[in-house]
Amino acid sequence: CCCCCCSTHVCCSTVSADFTSASQLLRLKMSELGLSEEHRVCMSGYLRFTRYQRAHHLRSVDACFQDVKDTRLVEETYTAEEVMEMLEALEDVVRAEVETELIHASHTTSLLLAKLFTQAQKWHLTLTVDTSDLENQELLDEIKKFEEQDVQPRPSMELPSPKRRVLAPLTDVDGPMGLLQAEMHRLSSHNEELKVKLEQAEAKARDLEKGKTEMSVNLQAARDEVNTLKNCMATRPTNDDVTELVDEVEKMRLQLAMQQTDTTMDQLSSDLTVSRQTLLQVKAQLQLAEK
């Protein structure tokens, strides 16, 4: 019994080690492109979809060739003109099929990008696409390896895949996503309020700057007026100057009065002399008359 139990224990340990190795290998494959488990599942689904579409269009191309074989290649020999006609008709059909497949692939990729951008916009994220990487052969080889690994069957000893986690829908308003969206809306509203307050503060700052400029102009005008008054006060005569000026005026007035008096005396003296001469003449005439 002991040997049996020991053997069973060794067997279980070996199976557990194999499971661990397979799990590590799976994680390594998932991390080659830097993808999480959820994104790897999404990418695998998209690659399966593209493989299905590719196989469908290849079957359509095969059907075109088979139709030519069944309907046109019924004779033993054909002329060159008939062969050219069949090839041109087949070329038109195959060209239309390939063009349809390419257009469909382009529209499918564009739709996938639109869905990713729409989902990112709900979280206020901005995604960019570097189209130059679409021709990067190293990255294309990585995608090829990823698809080949995804197509290969998993080892029989691989652990059962864990239950896929379902992400909360973006429209869920009760769970953590709803809370996060509410917080983002609150922050957006707060940001708008801050923008309005900033605009008001800038308007007040402009008004204050304008008032400051006006006050500077008024202050300069006041300073100029004060300087003018100081200059006037500096040139204004003092009491001593006024007294001296009054004395000079009084002296000038006295001198003028004396000059007027001298002039009057001279005039009177002249008049007196004339009167004396006139009197002498009159006396002389009287004396002559008495004789």
Secondary structure as GFF3:
##gff-version 3
##sequence-region A 1 291
A	DSSP	alpha_helix	2	31	.	.	.	ID=ss1
A	DSSP	alpha_helix	37	71	.	.	.	ID=ss2
A	DSSP	alpha_helix	80	122	.	.	.	ID=ss3
A	DSSP	three_ten_helix	131	135	.	.	.	ID=ss4
A	DSSP	alpha_helix	137	151	.	.	.	ID=ss5
A	DSSP	alpha_helix	176	235	.	.	.	ID=ss6
A	DSSP	alpha_helix	239	290	.	.	.	ID=ss7
###
